[in-house]
Amino acid sequence: MHERFLEMHGLTKIERDVNGLTILFIIEDGLKTTFYLYVLREGKKRLIRFSPDLLLADGESMAQKFITLSMEELLVLFEKLANLTIKNYVVGSKKEIVGFLLREEQSITINNSQAFVYEAEEITFKQGKMVADRRTLEAFISYQVDEGNAQGIYERQEHVLRLLKNDLLRDKRITAMPKRFNQLKKLIRTNIGVSDLLKFFKAYKERGQEKTQRLTVSAGEAAQDSWVKEINQFLSE
């Protein structure tokens, strides 16, 4: 099926495989769905962030592809764009992520790196720590391009994903994390196992020389051929 799908879209075979961990994280939110491709290879950690309105060669956006393609077809598309094999995926809707974080409490403390206004609901977020309820947390990670800070939404979504990681790891008992992960798996779609998830958690740190290199590919970029070359150069450095 992979070969037939590639031929239908005029795509060639994947030229390079990666011995390491590759995970496609998707925060599902209709036409505002965002994509995070994490690549761990030879000790180097890279994260590619795709905006929902990034246009492909056929004129459809990344979010439209997510809506119309099967998960298998979507992985094939990302494999071609990044020129590597992607074995793992995690898909969680915005509401499911927020619901899991607030399953025991009605609010959670977040740390906002830069002040912004969520335009759709005219909610003002000041810089620094704040307590967020369900409505506020959903607004915090809803896709928009902030005025003067195009990277802001990705930083906020990554912050909430780290909160999710901290939630899964907060109980140090050996049986606790798998139990929490099984609770989360009921709300999301994934083919990842506990061992690969722990491998990712161990790698996903931001300290000293261990920082993750990031590339954001967003709407307004040049034609697909141009930003695909940018992705391949980024992964080859």
N, C-alpha and C positions, 0 to 999 in steps of 0.2 A: 504493500500500500504506500509506503514511503516513496518508492521509486515512481509510482504512478502520479502521486501528488506533486512531486518535483517536476515531472514532465509537463503536467497541466499548467504549472506556473512558470515554466521556462527556466527552472533552476537546475544547476549542475550538481554533481555529487559533492559531498562534503570533502574538503581537501585535507583537513587536519583534525585529528582527534586529540583529546586532552586527558592525560592520566592525572586525575585529581577529582575534585568535587565541583560539580556544576549544578546550580539550582535556579530555576525560574520562579520567582515570587510574583504573584499577581494580586493586587488589591482591587477587587471587583467592585465597580460602581457605574455600570452602564457605559455610556459614552465618555465617562471620566475615569475609566479603568486605567491603572498605571502598572508598569512592568519593571521588575528589578532582576537582572541577570547577574548572579554571583558566581565568580570563577576563582577557584583555588587551584593553583598549579605551581609546583616546584617552590613552595613556600611563599609565593607571591599571591596577594589577594586583590581582586579587582571586582568592581561593581559597576554595571552599566544600567543607567536609569532611562527608561523610554517613556515619553509623554503619550497620553492617549490620542492626541490629535496629530501625531507624527504621520505624515503621508507616505505611503508606499508607491511604487512605480505605477500600479494600476489605479491610483487615485483614491483608494480606500485608506482609512486611518488605522492605526494599531488597535484602537478600541473596537472599530467595526470588525476587524479580523477576529478579535476575541469573541465577539457576539456570533459571528457566522461560521467559524471553523470549529471542528471538534478539537479536543485537547491534543490528540495525536497529531493532527494537521498543524495546529499552532506550534507545537514543539518543532516540527519539521521546518516551519517557516523561520523560527528563531535560530535553529541550527544553521540554516543557510545564511542568515543575516550576520551571525557571529562566526561562522565557519568553524564550528566545533560541535561535538556531541553533547546534548543536554539530556541527562538521564532522569533528573528529579524535578518535580514541580510542587508548588504549594499555592492553592487558590483559596483566598478567603475574602468574603465580601466585607465592605466597610462596616456594615451593621453587625456582622458576625464577630469581627475582631473586637469592636467596641463592647458587644454583649458579653464576650468571654472575659474581657478585662474587668467588667463591672458585674460579674455574676454573683459576687459576694458582698460588694459594697455599691452604694449609689453614686460614688464619685471616686476620682483618682487624681493624684498630684502629677502634673506634667511640667516640663521645663521648656519654655518657648525661647528659642535662640534670638529671635528678632520680632519686634512688634509688627503687626499687620492687621488688616481688616478683612474679614470674610465677607465679601461683597454680597453674596446671595441672600444672607440673612442679616447683614449689617452688624455683625458681631466684632467687637474690637478686642484683640488679644494684645496685652502688654508684654514686654520682654520680661523674662524671668519665670519663676515658679508660680503656678496657680492651681487651684482645685477645679477640676472639670467634671461636669455631670455628663449624661449620655448625649444630650443635644450639643453641648459644647465640644465634646471629644469628637463627635462625628464631623462637626464643622472644622475642627482643627486639622483633620486629615482629608478633607474634601479637596479635590483638585481645583486649583486656580493658579494663575500666574500672578504673583504678588507684584505690586508696583515697586520697582527698584530692587527686586530680589527674586529673580527667576528660579533660583535654586531652593527657595523657601519651602515649597510644598514637599519636596523630596526629603529635606532635612526633618520636617515634621513627621512624615510617614515613617522614616527610619527610626525616629525617636520612639514612636508608638510600637514599632516592631521590636525595639530593644526592651520596651516595657513588657511586651508579650514574652520575650525570652526570659526576663527576670522573674516573671510570674511562674513560668514553667520550672525554673531552677531554684525558687526561693526555699523550698523544703529540701534539706540535704539528705534525707533518708533515701536509700537506694531504690526503693519501690515507688517513691512519690512522683518523680518526674515522668516515668512511663504512664502512671495513672492519670496525671494531668494532661499529658499528651493525648491519651486515648479520649479524654473528655473533649479536647480541642478538635480531634479528628472527626468527631460527630458533627461539627459545625463547618468544616472546610473540606476541600477536595485535595488530596495529595497521594503520592505514591512513595513518599519518603518514609524510611524506618527510623526507629529511635537511634540506632548507631550512627547513621549519617547525620541526623539532626544534632547529636552531641558533637560530632566532628565539626559541623558548621558553627555551633556555639563556641567551641574552643578557638576556632579561627577568627570569628567575627569580634575582634577586639580592636580598640583604638588607642593604643599606647605605644610610645617610642617608635621603634622601627617597624612595628607590627600594623601600622595604619593601613587601611584599605584605600587603594587608588580608585578614583571615581571618574566616570564619564557620563555626562547627561546628553542624551540625544532627544531634541525637542522640536516642536513645530516651528516652522520658519527656517529650518535647516535647508541646505541645498538639496539637489535631487538624490534619490536613493543611492545611486552608485557612489556618490561623494561621501555620504555619512556611513555607508558600509565600509568604505576604505578607512575611514576614521576609526571605526570599531576594530577592524583588523589590525591597524597600526597600534592602537591602544593595547590590545591583547598580546601583541608581539614584543612589546617593550620590555 
